[in-house]
């Protein structure tokens, strides 16, 4: 689980579900994202079909899928809340540049899996 916060974040440890219970109910929106996955050869169907369906069912608004078969390709998706399915928003091979869920500019080389370096 990753938290997109510039404050309220636990300083010395990772987020837990208990941290969510401790956040103030002050109307400030906080995003929790658990939707980045790397497709591995042994779990292609699970990573491309099953997990996105589960993410959509959980109403996770954005997710990224990182393909590694022929180099690195980052596929970004946004949930269509009416249809309950993900819409592709981009495919990036060198630089992930998107405004969703917030402005991001990230070189793909910065997170290339070690086995592909």
Secondary structure, DSSP 8 states (H G I E B T S, - for coil): -EEE-SSS--SSS---HHHHHHS--SS---EEE--EEE--GGGHHIIIIIHHHHHHHTT-SEEEEEE-TTS-EEEEEEEETTTTEEEEEEEESSEEEE-SSS-EEEEGGGG--GGG-
